[in-house]
């Protein structure tokens, strides 16, 4: 049994992601919900947009087979799974659909102790524990940001912009505990890493499902580090604007493997302790650079999923950044699969560091005819400008240079082109 087509419903989430992928088989449909979260909707959105989305998902799924993927724990990807304090929220609607299972990155496995040095063995596959302790430390830093902002900051227009971004990044990295718990309890869970076969392959007959990321540290040590500048891979900004991030990255990388110590009621590695101290003492621009390190660390735990059927390949990378991508790009068999992508969910809402240039050059080599009509690639961009980053430093999301390239070389579908009251846009891919 093979599907005849897939319909991807891209919901209008403001700054967030929510995709209902429906595979049409001759006698049934099977649905996969990839993420459900938001960090704010556009002005003019209909009231209670999260519940509207949840109810639309419920109407579409009905009694059909249904599964969930949560690519990583950022609020803009999982807040919709929150069932609410009274159990009547959007997440309760999704749980009520009784998904067959939930797939998350291996770093989310709650059975990994916070101070573990090795991961739990599962199905004969051994993976090294990499991030559980660090992620908990990052949440402590996020709380610090939200509670303290920047002490003594003068409220000029520039520092107000920095404060707004600090608040955004801090809120996005909070634990979203009700959503996390709901994801753990609504169905059986599977925690995936690069190269691991998942239940998705059996759930979607006739579809090959590749998990390209995140790798474990045993597979790729550099996934534990995040660099802020890469002129070869990022849709870049001026180097001067990132000096603070670069300094922070060097400091963090040097201390990442060392021991831990108590910070804000939690245990944190040295670079996390340094971030907290710096947030209490440095100016707004430097503090923002440090908190972006926190944001990157979460994004590098993001699942990267590739669905292949017939001549079509659908790529959903969540918010994966370069260290996460590098494992697949440095593995010839995986990179070969990536070259044939026909639908691309644009990484991290169109940020400068989530669509590696190596990947782009594989799709659109210089000096060849690679406009939209030749390659026939569809790109899906769920985003909202003005929420994250800054145009003056060329860190705006979505990154103008990337959007321009997507428009030139692909058929771009962006939520920014929808009216605020429009709930979704559908894209169909025939197999």
C-alpha positions in Angstrom: 0.0 0.0 0.0 1.3 3.4 -1.0 -0.1 6.9 -0.7 -1.3 8.7 -3.8 -0.6 12.1 -2.4 0.2 14.2 0.6 -1.6 17.3 1.7 0.4 19.7 4.0 -1.8 22.1 5.9 0.4 25.0 7.1 -1.5 26.8 9.9 -1.2 30.5 10.5 0.6 30.5 13.8 2.1 34.0 13.8 5.6 33.3 15.0 5.4 29.5 15.4 5.0 26.2 13.6 2.1 23.8 13.0 1.8 21.5 10.1 -0.8 18.7 9.6 0.5 16.3 7.0 -2.2 14.1 5.6 -1.2 11.0 3.5 -3.9 9.9 1.2 -4.2 6.1 0.6 -6.7 4.4 -1.7 -9.0 3.5 1.2 -8.0 5.8 4.1 -6.1 8.8 5.3 -3.3 8.9 7.8 -2.3 12.2 9.6 0.9 13.4 11.2 0.9 16.6 13.2 4.4 18.2 13.2 4.6 20.8 16.0 1.9 23.0 17.4 3.1 26.3 19.0 3.3 30.0 18.8 5.1 33.0 20.4 2.5 35.5 19.2 0.0 36.1 16.4 -0.3 38.9 14.0 -2.6 41.9 14.6 -6.0 41.1 13.3 -5.9 37.3 14.0 -9.3 35.8 15.1 -9.9 35.4 18.8 -8.4 32.3 20.5 -6.4 31.2 17.5 -4.8 28.1 19.2 -8.2 26.6 20.0 -9.4 27.3 16.4 -6.4 25.4 15.1 -6.9 22.5 17.5 -10.5 22.2 16.5 -9.7 22.3 12.8 -7.1 19.5 13.3 -9.7 17.5 15.2 -12.3 18.0 12.4 -9.7 16.9 9.8 -8.4 13.9 11.7 -11.7 12.5 13.0 -11.2 8.8 13.6 -8.4 8.4 11.1 -4.9 7.1 12.2 -3.1 10.0 13.8 0.4 10.6 15.2 2.4 13.5 16.6 5.9 14.9 16.2 7.3 17.6 18.5 10.6 18.6 17.0 12.0 20.3 20.1 10.8 22.0 23.3 10.7 25.7 22.3 7.4 27.4 23.1 6.8 28.4 19.5 6.7 24.7 18.6 4.9 23.0 21.5 2.8 25.6 23.4 -0.4 24.4 21.6 0.0 21.1 23.3 -0.7 22.8 26.7 -4.1 21.4 27.9 -4.6 24.5 30.0 -4.9 24.7 33.8 -8.5 23.5 33.7 -7.9 20.8 31.1 -10.0 22.6 28.5 -7.1 24.0 26.4 -6.0 23.3 22.8 -3.7 20.5 24.0 -6.6 18.6 25.5 -8.3 18.6 22.1 -5.2 17.1 20.5 -4.9 14.5 23.3 -8.5 13.6 22.7 -7.7 12.5 19.2 -5.8 9.6 20.9 -2.6 9.7 18.8 -1.0 6.4 18.1 2.4 7.7 19.4 4.5 10.8 19.9 8.0 11.3 18.4 10.4 13.6 20.1 14.2 14.1 20.0 16.2 11.7 22.1 17.2 14.5 24.5 13.6 14.7 25.7 13.6 11.2 27.2 12.5 11.7 30.8 14.2 8.4 31.8 17.6 10.0 31.3 18.7 11.2 34.7 19.8 14.8 34.8 23.4 13.9 35.7 23.7 10.8 33.4 26.8 10.1 31.4 25.2 7.5 29.2 21.8 7.2 27.6 19.3 4.4 28.2 19.7 1.5 25.7 16.7 1.1 23.5 16.0 -1.5 20.8 19.6 -2.5 20.8 20.8 1.0 19.9 23.1 2.7 22.4 23.4 6.5 22.4 25.4 8.7 24.7 23.5 11.2 26.9 24.4 14.7 25.7 22.1 17.4 26.8 19.6 16.6 29.5 21.6 18.4 32.2 22.5 21.3 29.9 18.9 21.8 28.8 17.7 22.0 32.4 20.5 24.6 33.1 19.4 26.6 30.0 15.8 26.7 31.4 17.3 28.2 34.6 19.0 30.9 32.5 15.7 31.5 30.6 13.9 32.1 33.9 16.7 34.5 34.9 16.2 36.5 31.7 12.4 36.8 32.1 12.6 37.8 35.8 15.6 40.1 35.6 15.8 41.4 32.0 18.8 43.8 32.1 19.3 45.5 35.5 19.7 49.3 35.3 19.2 49.4 31.5 18.5 52.9 30.2 15.2 52.8 28.3 16.4 54.3 25.0 14.8 53.1 21.8 17.7 50.8 21.1 17.8 49.2 24.5 14.0 48.8 24.4 14.5 46.7 21.3 17.1 44.6 23.0 14.9 44.1 26.0 12.1 43.0 23.8 14.3 40.4 22.2 15.6 39.2 25.6 12.1 38.8 26.8 11.2 36.8 23.6 14.1 34.5 23.9 13.6 34.0 27.6 9.9 33.2 27.2 10.6 30.8 24.3 13.0 28.8 26.3 10.9 28.3 29.4 9.9 24.7 30.1 6.3 24.9 29.0 5.7 22.2 31.6 2.0 21.5 30.9 2.7 21.0 27.2 5.7 18.8 27.9 3.8 16.7 30.3 0.8 16.4 27.9 3.2 15.2 25.2 4.5 12.5 27.6 1.0 11.4 28.6 -1.2 11.6 25.5 0.3 8.5 23.9 3.4 6.2 23.9 6.6 8.1 23.2 9.5 7.5 21.0 12.7 9.4 21.3 14.6 9.5 18.1 18.1 10.4 17.0 20.0 10.5 13.6 19.9 7.2 11.9 17.3 5.6 14.1 14.3 3.8 12.6 11.1 5.0 14.1 7.5 3.9 14.2 6.7 6.5 11.6 7.9 4.0 8.9 5.3 1.5 9.9 2.6 4.1 10.5 3.1 5.4 6.9 3.2 2.4 4.6 5.0 3.0 1.4 6.8 6.0 2.8 10.5 5.9 3.7 11.2 8.0 6.8 14.7 9.1 7.6 15.8 10.7 10.9 18.7 13.0 9.9 19.1 14.7 13.3 19.8 15.4 16.0 22.8 13.2 16.3 24.0 12.0 19.7 27.3 13.3 21.0 28.7 9.8 20.3 27.7 10.2 16.7 28.9 13.8 16.3 30.7 15.7 19.1 30.3 19.1 17.7 26.5 19.0 18.2 27.3 20.0 21.8 28.7 23.3 20.6 27.0 26.3 18.9 28.9 28.8 16.7 27.5 32.2 16.1 29.4 33.1 12.9 29.9 31.0 9.8 30.4 33.0 6.6 30.3 29.8 4.5 27.0 28.5 5.9 24.9 31.3 7.3 22.8 33.9 5.4 25.0 36.3 7.1 25.1 39.6 8.9 28.0 42.0 9.5 30.7 40.4 11.5 31.0 43.4 13.8 27.5 42.9 15.0 28.3 39.4 16.2 31.6 40.0 18.1 29.9 39.5 21.4 28.3 36.3 20.3 31.6 35.0 18.9 33.4 35.8 22.2 30.6 34.1 24.1 30.9 31.0 21.9 34.6 30.7 22.5 34.1 31.0 26.2 31.2 28.5 26.2 33.0 25.9 24.1 36.0 26.0 26.3 33.9 25.2 29.4 31.3 23.0 28.0 32.8 19.6 29.0 33.8 20.7 32.5 32.0 20.0 35.7 28.8 21.5 37.1 27.8 23.9 39.9 24.6 25.2 41.4 23.0 28.2 39.6 19.5 29.6 40.3 18.5 26.5 42.1 19.8 24.2 39.4 23.1 22.6 38.3 24.8 24.2 35.3 28.0 23.8 33.3 30.6 26.6 33.5 29.4 28.4 30.4 25.9 28.6 31.8 27.2 30.1 35.1 29.1 32.6 33.1 26.0 33.5 31.1 24.1 34.2 34.3 26.8 36.4 35.7 27.2 38.3 32.5 23.4 38.9 32.3 23.7 40.6 35.7 26.6 42.8 34.7 26.9 43.4 31.0 25.1 45.9 28.7 22.0 45.0 26.7 23.7 44.1 23.4 26.2 41.7 25.0 23.5 40.2 27.1 21.4 39.6 24.0 24.3 37.8 22.4 24.7 35.5 25.4 21.0 34.6 25.4 21.2 33.8 21.7 23.6 31.0 22.7 20.9 29.6 24.9 18.4 29.7 22.0 20.9 27.9 19.7 21.4 25.2 22.2 17.7 24.3 22.2 17.5 24.4 18.4 20.4 21.9 18.0 18.2 19.3 19.7 15.6 19.6 16.9 14.4 16.6 14.9 15.2 16.6 11.2 12.8 14.3 9.3 12.8 13.4 5.7 9.8 11.6 4.1 10.4 9.9 0.8 7.7 8.4 -1.5 8.1 7.9 -5.3 10.1 10.9 -6.7 9.0 13.2 -3.9 11.0 14.0 -0.7 9.5 16.2 2.1 12.0 17.8 4.5 10.9 19.0 8.0 13.9 20.2 10.0 12.2 22.1 12.9 14.6 24.7 14.0 17.8 22.7 13.4 21.0 24.8 13.2 24.3 24.1 11.6 25.9 21.7 14.2 22.8 19.6 13.9 22.8 19.7 10.1 26.4 18.8 9.8 26.0 15.2 10.7 23.8 14.6 7.7 25.8 16.9 5.4 29.0 15.0 6.3 27.4 11.6 5.8 27.5 10.9 2.0 24.4 8.5 2.0 22.3 11.1 3.9 23.5 14.0 1.9 22.6 12.2 -1.3 19.0 11.9 0.0 18.9 15.6 0.9 19.8 16.6 -2.7 16.5 15.3 -4.0 14.2 17.3 -1.7 11.1 18.6 -3.4 9.3 20.2 -0.4 11.2 22.1 2.3 9.7 23.4 5.5 12.1 26.3 6.0 14.1 25.9 9.1 13.7 28.2 12.1 11.1 30.5 10.5 13.6 31.7 8.0 16.5 32.6 10.3 20.0 33.2 8.9 21.6 30.1 10.4 19.0 27.3 9.8 19.3 26.7 6.1 23.0 25.8 5.6 24.6 27.1 2.4 26.0 23.7 1.7 22.5 22.3 1.5 21.4 25.3 -0.6 24.3 24.8 -3.0 23.4 21.1 -3.4 19.9 22.2 -4.4 20.8 25.2 -6.5 24.4 24.9 -7.8 25.9 28.2 -9.1 26.0 28.6 -12.8 23.1 26.2 -13.5 19.5 26.8 -14.4 17.9 26.5 -11.0 14.9 28.8 -10.9 11.6 27.6 -9.6 10.3 26.2 -12.9 13.4 24.0 -13.3 13.7 22.5 -9.9 10.0 22.7 -9.0 10.7 22.8 -5.2 8.0 24.0 -2.9 9.1 25.9 0.3 6.9 26.4 3.3 7.7 29.3 5.6 5.8 29.8 8.9 6.9 33.1 10.3 6.1 36.6 11.4 8.4 39.5 10.9 9.4 41.9 13.6 9.3 39.3 16.4 12.8 38.0 16.5 16.2 39.5 15.4 17.0 42.9 14.1 17.3 44.3 10.6 20.1 46.7 11.5 22.3 43.8 12.4 20.9 41.6 9.6 19.6 39.0 12.1 15.9 39.7 11.3 13.6 36.7 11.0 12.7 35.9 8.3 16.1 36.8 6.9 15.6 39.1 3.9 18.4 37.6 1.8 17.1 34.0 2.4 13.5 35.0 1.5 14.6 36.6 -1.7 16.4 33.4 -2.7 13.4 31.2 -1.8 11.2 33.4 -4.0 13.7 33.2 -6.9 14.4 29.5 -6.8 11.3 27.8 -5.2 7.6 28.1 -5.1 7.4 29.9 -1.7 4.3 29.6 0.5 4.6 31.9 3.5 2.1 32.6 6.3 3.1 36.2 5.9 1.3 36.3 2.6 -2.0 35.2 4.3 -4.4 37.6 5.8 -4.3 37.5 9.7 -7.8 36.0 9.9 -7.0 33.1 7.5 -6.4 30.0 9.4 -4.2 27.9 7.1 -2.9 27.2 3.5 -3.0 23.8 1.9 -0.3 22.4 -0.4 -0.7 19.1 -2.2 2.1 16.9 -3.4 1.3 14.0 -5.8 3.3 10.8 -5.4 
